[in-house]
Amino acid sequence: MAEPRASTLLLRNVPLLASLSEAQFEAVARVVQRRMVRRGAAIIEAGDRVHCLYIIVSGVAQAVMSDREGNNVILAILKAGDYFGEMEMFEDLPLAATIVAREPCDILTLGKRQFSCCLEENFEMAMAVLRGMAKRSREADSRIGSLALHGVDARLAKFLLQESEWINGARIVSGHYTKRDIGRVIGASRECVSRVMKQMQVRGYLEERGNTIVLRERILSLA
């Protein structure tokens, strides 16, 4: 089955590309590739050489790093509007983590040459990429510091707050994360996450409702 095309209208709704000129939108639309990735499939594997920028149009993916024993850690959760692969292209290095679709993903890929042209011709896009790289560096520093200095309750609270959305006046986490997934993000076992989350619920920091988690205002004191 043929892959769907990427229209200029679709490209205009991608935050990273929003500053492109009309001519650039037309040029990108001619060369960008679009594909659908099923849930659980790898978008790109660790160790692969990166020859294009990957942009998530819809869906959720995760960056996963594994060791030889099969232990996994989730380095990042990637959502619509997020992108990856730019640092590896700049450094000409293989990807360090496997990017896996947590749910069906609509992906755009922009080749290295066209991506470089966009950066050279559009200052705002170049600055957006630099800001994105700086943000990831800060998040990595924060994650390392949190693992070293904070307990599981603080790491769990911070993760839940980051993943929450305001829905009808309440902070809601509805990403369908399993306890094991959360543990792989914050550096804790599934059993530990389950135990701490139960304690938080008893103490009034959150409430579990099926596949969603409602966060109470007092959870801010833990993060």
LINBEL-V702379 format. One record per residue. N is the residue number from 1. SS is DSSP state (H for helix, E for strand, - for the rest). BURIAL is + if it has 9 or more other ideal C-beta (glycine too) atoms within 8 Angstrom, else -. D_CENTER is the distance of its C-alpha to the mean C-alpha in Angstrom with 2 decimals. Layout:
n->N ss->SS burial->BURIAL d_center->D_CENTER
n->N ss->SS burial->BURIAL d_center->D_CENTER
//
This chain:
n->1 ss->- burial->- d_center->27.81
n->2 ss->- burial->- d_center->26.91
n->3 ss->- burial->- d_center->23.36
n->4 ss->- burial->- d_center->22.84
n->5 ss->- burial->- d_center->23.49
n->6 ss->- burial->+ d_center->21.41
n->7 ss->- burial->- d_center->23.63
n->8 ss->H burial->- d_center->23.85
n->9 ss->H burial->- d_center->23.21
n->10 ss->H burial->+ d_center->19.80
n->11 ss->H burial->+ d_center->19.03
n->12 ss->H burial->+ d_center->20.28
n->13 ss->- burial->- d_center->17.62
n->14 ss->- burial->+ d_center->14.76
n->15 ss->H burial->- d_center->14.35
n->16 ss->H burial->+ d_center->14.29
n->17 ss->H burial->+ d_center->17.45
n->18 ss->- burial->- d_center->19.22
n->19 ss->- burial->- d_center->21.70
n->20 ss->- burial->+ d_center->23.04
n->21 ss->- burial->- d_center->26.74
n->22 ss->H burial->- d_center->28.31
n->23 ss->H burial->- d_center->29.43
n->24 ss->H burial->+ d_center->26.00
n->25 ss->H burial->+ d_center->24.51
n->26 ss->H burial->+ d_center->27.33
n->27 ss->H burial->+ d_center->26.87
n->28 ss->H burial->+ d_center->23.16
n->29 ss->H burial->+ d_center->23.87
n->30 ss->H burial->- d_center->26.48
n->31 ss->H burial->+ d_center->24.39
n->32 ss->- burial->+ d_center->20.79
n->33 ss->E burial->+ d_center->20.10
n->34 ss->E burial->+ d_center->18.43
n->35 ss->E burial->- d_center->17.86
n->36 ss->E burial->+ d_center->16.90
n->37 ss->E burial->+ d_center->15.27
n->38 ss->- burial->- d_center->16.51
n->39 ss->- burial->- d_center->14.91
n->40 ss->- burial->- d_center->14.95
n->41 ss->- burial->- d_center->15.48
n->42 ss->E burial->- d_center->14.09
n->43 ss->E burial->+ d_center->12.82
n->44 ss->E burial->+ d_center->14.00
n->45 ss->- burial->- d_center->15.61
n->46 ss->- burial->+ d_center->15.85
n->47 ss->- burial->- d_center->18.98
n->48 ss->- burial->- d_center->18.81
n->49 ss->E burial->- d_center->19.76
n->50 ss->- burial->+ d_center->17.45
n->51 ss->- burial->- d_center->19.55
n->52 ss->E burial->+ d_center->17.27
n->53 ss->E burial->+ d_center->14.24
n->54 ss->E burial->+ d_center->11.64
n->55 ss->E burial->+ d_center->10.48
n->56 ss->E burial->+ d_center->8.97
n->57 ss->E burial->+ d_center->11.88
n->58 ss->E burial->- d_center->11.44
n->59 ss->- burial->+ d_center->10.05
n->60 ss->- burial->+ d_center->7.08
n->61 ss->E burial->+ d_center->6.15
n->62 ss->E burial->+ d_center->5.90
n->63 ss->E burial->+ d_center->7.30
n->64 ss->E burial->+ d_center->10.78
n->65 ss->E burial->+ d_center->13.86
n->66 ss->E burial->+ d_center->17.28
n->67 ss->- burial->- d_center->20.83
n->68 ss->- burial->- d_center->24.10
n->69 ss->- burial->- d_center->24.84
n->70 ss->- burial->- d_center->21.82
n->71 ss->- burial->- d_center->20.08
n->72 ss->E burial->- d_center->16.29
n->73 ss->E burial->+ d_center->13.80
n->74 ss->E burial->+ d_center->10.09
n->75 ss->E burial->- d_center->8.80
n->76 ss->E burial->- d_center->5.14
n->77 ss->E burial->+ d_center->3.31
n->78 ss->E burial->+ d_center->1.54
n->79 ss->- burial->- d_center->4.91
n->80 ss->- burial->- d_center->8.21
n->81 ss->- burial->+ d_center->9.01
n->82 ss->- burial->+ d_center->6.10
n->83 ss->E burial->+ d_center->7.85
n->84 ss->E burial->+ d_center->8.71
n->85 ss->- burial->+ d_center->12.20
n->86 ss->H burial->+ d_center->13.98
n->87 ss->H burial->- d_center->14.87
n->88 ss->H burial->+ d_center->16.24
n->89 ss->H burial->+ d_center->18.28
n->90 ss->H burial->- d_center->19.66
n->91 ss->H burial->- d_center->20.73
n->92 ss->- burial->- d_center->21.65
n->93 ss->- burial->- d_center->20.16
n->94 ss->E burial->+ d_center->18.73
n->95 ss->- burial->+ d_center->15.12
n->96 ss->- burial->- d_center->14.89
n->97 ss->- burial->+ d_center->12.37
n->98 ss->E burial->+ d_center->12.26
n->99 ss->E burial->+ d_center->9.38
n->100 ss->E burial->+ d_center->10.38
n->101 ss->E burial->+ d_center->10.29
n->102 ss->- burial->+ d_center->10.32
n->103 ss->- burial->- d_center->12.28
n->104 ss->- burial->+ d_center->13.96
n->105 ss->E burial->+ d_center->11.97
n->106 ss->E burial->+ d_center->13.73
n->107 ss->E burial->+ d_center->12.93
n->108 ss->E burial->+ d_center->14.80
n->109 ss->E burial->+ d_center->15.93
n->110 ss->E burial->+ d_center->18.00
n->111 ss->E burial->+ d_center->20.44
n->112 ss->H burial->+ d_center->20.92
n->113 ss->H burial->- d_center->24.25
n->114 ss->H burial->+ d_center->23.25
n->115 ss->H burial->+ d_center->20.15
n->116 ss->H burial->- d_center->22.60
n->117 ss->H burial->+ d_center->25.09
n->118 ss->H burial->+ d_center->22.78
n->119 ss->H burial->+ d_center->22.04
n->120 ss->H burial->- d_center->25.78
n->121 ss->H burial->- d_center->26.92
n->122 ss->- burial->+ d_center->24.54
n->123 ss->H burial->- d_center->24.35
n->124 ss->H burial->- d_center->21.94
n->125 ss->H burial->+ d_center->19.28
n->126 ss->H burial->+ d_center->19.97
n->127 ss->H burial->- d_center->19.62
n->128 ss->H burial->+ d_center->16.29
n->129 ss->H burial->+ d_center->14.98
n->130 ss->H burial->- d_center->16.77
n->131 ss->H burial->- d_center->15.41
n->132 ss->H burial->+ d_center->11.80
n->133 ss->H burial->+ d_center->12.98
n->134 ss->H burial->- d_center->14.93
n->135 ss->H burial->- d_center->12.21
n->136 ss->H burial->+ d_center->10.27
n->137 ss->H burial->- d_center->13.81
n->138 ss->H burial->- d_center->14.61
n->139 ss->H burial->+ d_center->11.73
n->140 ss->H burial->- d_center->12.89
n->141 ss->H burial->- d_center->16.41
n->142 ss->H burial->- d_center->15.85
n->143 ss->H burial->- d_center->14.42
n->144 ss->H burial->- d_center->17.43
n->145 ss->H burial->+ d_center->19.79
n->146 ss->H burial->+ d_center->18.77
n->147 ss->H burial->+ d_center->19.37
n->148 ss->H burial->- d_center->22.69
n->149 ss->H burial->- d_center->23.94
n->150 ss->- burial->+ d_center->22.69
n->151 ss->- burial->- d_center->23.49
n->152 ss->H burial->+ d_center->21.44
n->153 ss->H burial->+ d_center->22.20
n->154 ss->H burial->+ d_center->20.78
n->155 ss->H burial->+ d_center->17.54
n->156 ss->H burial->+ d_center->17.26
n->157 ss->H burial->+ d_center->18.17
n->158 ss->H burial->+ d_center->15.64
n->159 ss->H burial->+ d_center->12.73
n->160 ss->H burial->+ d_center->14.35
n->161 ss->H burial->+ d_center->14.94
n->162 ss->H burial->- d_center->11.42
n->163 ss->H burial->+ d_center->10.43
n->164 ss->- burial->+ d_center->13.79
n->165 ss->E burial->- d_center->15.13
n->166 ss->E burial->- d_center->18.76
n->167 ss->E burial->- d_center->20.62
n->168 ss->- burial->- d_center->24.42
n->169 ss->- burial->- d_center->24.67
n->170 ss->E burial->- d_center->22.73
n->171 ss->E burial->+ d_center->19.40
n->172 ss->E burial->+ d_center->17.92
n->173 ss->E burial->+ d_center->15.13
n->174 ss->- burial->+ d_center->15.08
n->175 ss->- burial->- d_center->12.04
n->176 ss->- burial->- d_center->14.67
n->177 ss->- burial->- d_center->13.61
n->178 ss->- burial->- d_center->16.53
n->179 ss->H burial->+ d_center->18.12
n->180 ss->H burial->- d_center->17.51
n->181 ss->H burial->+ d_center->13.71
n->182 ss->H burial->+ d_center->13.89
n->183 ss->H burial->+ d_center->16.34
n->184 ss->H burial->+ d_center->14.27
n->185 ss->H burial->+ d_center->11.69
n->186 ss->H burial->+ d_center->14.61
n->187 ss->- burial->- d_center->17.14
n->188 ss->- burial->+ d_center->19.63
n->189 ss->- burial->- d_center->21.40
n->190 ss->H burial->+ d_center->21.08
n->191 ss->H burial->- d_center->24.59
n->192 ss->H burial->+ d_center->23.90
n->193 ss->H burial->+ d_center->20.98
n->194 ss->H burial->+ d_center->23.29
n->195 ss->H burial->- d_center->26.17
n->196 ss->H burial->+ d_center->24.49
n->197 ss->H burial->+ d_center->23.02
n->198 ss->H burial->- d_center->26.56
n->199 ss->H burial->+ d_center->28.01
n->200 ss->H burial->+ d_center->25.74
n->201 ss->H burial->+ d_center->26.84
n->202 ss->H burial->- d_center->30.47
n->203 ss->- burial->- d_center->30.21
n->204 ss->- burial->- d_center->28.84
n->205 ss->- burial->+ d_center->25.35
n->206 ss->E burial->+ d_center->23.68
n->207 ss->E burial->- d_center->24.78
n->208 ss->E burial->+ d_center->23.41
n->209 ss->E burial->- d_center->24.26
n->210 ss->- burial->- d_center->23.59
n->211 ss->- burial->- d_center->19.90
n->212 ss->E burial->+ d_center->19.18
n->213 ss->E burial->+ d_center->19.54
n->214 ss->E burial->+ d_center->21.45
n->215 ss->E burial->+ d_center->21.15
n->216 ss->- burial->+ d_center->24.41
n->217 ss->H burial->- d_center->24.97
n->218 ss->H burial->- d_center->26.34
n->219 ss->H burial->+ d_center->23.07
n->220 ss->H burial->- d_center->22.43
n->221 ss->H burial->- d_center->25.21
n->222 ss->- burial->+ d_center->23.37
n->223 ss->- burial->- d_center->20.17
//
